[in-house]
Each structure stands twice: as C-alpha cells, then as structure tokens.
C-alpha cells in the first residue's frame, strides 16, 4: 500500500512539474547579412529547439550551426568552414527571461513582450538587451516570434577583405517557435 501511495505521489509531482514547460524541436531561425547589389547572404534553420517555462518566463533556444541552409551550397560550405567554424563551435544558444510574463495573460490575440538574455555563438557569449517579440496561445500551443540584430564583429568572426563589401557586419535574425506542452 505504501509503495502504491509513493508511486502515485511521484507521478503527481512529475506531472505538476511538467505543466509549466512548453517545447519545440522544429523552431525556425533565419538570418540575413546581405548588402545591396550583391548576392543574398541568408540562411534558414528549421530544427531549432526552444523551451519556455511558463511559471517564471525563462526561455532558452539551441540551434545546431550546421543545420543552417543557404540557397547556395558553396556559401553554406564557406559559412561552416570559414566563418562559423561549426566543427569547433557546433551550437548557438540563447537564454533569457521574458519581462512581466504571465501565462494567464496569453490569449489568441498577439501580445507584445520583451526579453533580455545572452546569445552564445562562435565561442563568444554576448548580452542581448530588449528583444521585442510577439506571443499568443491557441489551445495547447504557444506561438513566439520576433527579431533582433547583432554584429558579426561582436562574435570574433573575421570577414576576409576580398568579400568584406559583399557581407554586412550587421546580421538580422528572425525567429518563430510553435511550442507545445511538455
């Protein structure tokens, strides 16, 4: 009888703990570092993992760098070998906290939030302040989207002089996540 009671309490604790987590492994992350009059420098990653703790607003995302896809295979190869050095730095991560987040205020109507956090890429961790994002909830799914900009130079990425005029130092990053209850 004690064993059954213990097992029941354990299962209840696990389910209560998991109630505040929403997760995706198919988030979308795109970036663009194009310069007018030159070939587009943009990539998509459709397999970003993201998790939101709805009890405290903690948010984290992880992208495998080699999962970014470019229109041009040669550009993808150069990105992985020469710029991102993805064999040495295989992951990009973001960790932050949504300001004034409460799951009770999230409905089908988009609500604006801000998040501050840290972005780790290419062996460098940089504080990113005030990212604006939109959140809504439909049934058991939470939708998060937004964008921000970073500088290539902030992450110790050297752009060879021969292509420096074809790449912007400023990179626009867009994200979109459909999170489900864990």
Residue pairs with C-beta under 8 A, 6 or more apart in sequence:
18 181
18 182
19 181
20 53
20 54
20 55
20 56
20 103
21 51
21 52
21 53
21 54
21 181
21 182
22 51
22 52
22 54
22 142
22 179
22 180
22 181
22 182
23 49
23 50
23 51
23 52
23 179
23 180
23 182
24 48
24 49
24 50
24 177
24 178
24 179
24 180
25 47
25 48
25 49
26 46
26 47
26 48
26 178
27 46
27 47
27 48
27 49
27 50
27 61
27 175
27 176
27 177
27 178
28 44
28 45
28 46
28 48
28 174
28 175
28 176
28 177
29 44
29 45
29 48
29 61
29 63
29 173
29 174
29 175
30 42
30 43
30 44
30 45
30 173
30 174
30 175
31 42
31 43
31 68
31 171
31 172
31 173
31 174
32 40
32 41
32 42
32 171
32 172
33 41
33 42
33 152
33 167
33 168
33 169
33 170
33 171
33 172
34 40
34 41
34 42
34 168
35 41
35 165
35 166
35 167
35 168
38 165
38 166
39 72
39 75
39 166
40 71
41 75
41 166
41 167
41 168
42 70
42 71
43 68
43 69
43 70
43 76
43 79
44 68
44 69
45 63
45 64
45 67
45 68
45 69
46 67
46 69
47 63
47 64
47 67
48 61
48 62
48 63
48 67
48 175
48 177
49 61
49 62
49 63
50 59
50 60
50 61
50 62
50 144
50 177
50 179
51 59
51 60
51 61
51 179
51 182
52 58
52 59
52 98
52 142
52 144
52 179
53 59
54 101
54 103
54 142
55 103
56 97
56 101
57 97
57 98
57 99
57 100
57 101
58 95
58 96
58 97
58 98
59 94
59 95
59 96
59 97
59 98
59 115
59 117
59 144
60 93
60 94
60 95
60 96
61 93
61 94
61 175
61 177
62 91
62 92
62 93
63 91
63 92
63 93
64 90
64 91
65 80
65 84
65 86
65 89
65 90
65 91
65 92
65 121
66 80
66 86
66 90
68 76
68 79
68 84
69 76
70 76
70 79
79 86
80 86
80 87
81 87
82 160
83 152
83 157
83 159
84 121
84 122
84 157
85 122
88 123
89 121
89 122
89 123
91 120
92 119
92 120
92 121
93 119
93 120
93 121
94 117
94 118
94 119
94 120
94 128
95 117
95 118
96 115
96 116
96 117
96 118
96 128
96 131
97 115
97 116
97 117
98 113
98 114
98 115
98 135
99 113
99 114
99 115
99 116
100 113
101 113
103 137
105 111
106 135
106 136
106 137
106 142
107 136
107 137
108 136
108 137
108 138
109 136
110 134
110 135
110 136
111 134
111 135
111 136
112 132
112 133
112 134
113 132
113 133
113 134
113 135
114 130
114 131
114 132
114 133
115 130
115 131
115 133
116 127
116 128
116 129
116 130
116 131
117 127
117 128
117 131
118 125
118 126
118 127
118 128
119 125
119 126
119 128
119 150
120 126
121 155
122 155
122 156
122 157
123 156
124 154
124 155
124 156
126 150
126 154
126 155
128 148
128 150
131 146
131 147
131 148
132 146
132 147
132 148
133 144
133 145
133 146
134 143
134 144
134 145
134 146
135 142
135 143
135 144
136 142
136 143
137 143
140 180
140 181
141 178
141 179
141 180
142 177
142 178
142 179
143 176
143 177
143 178
143 179
144 175
144 176
144 177
144 179
145 174
145 175
145 176
145 177
146 174
146 175
147 172
147 173
147 174
147 175
148 173
149 170
149 171
149 172
149 173
150 170
150 171
150 173
151 169
151 170
151 171
152 159
152 167
152 168
152 169
152 170
152 171
153 169
159 167
159 169
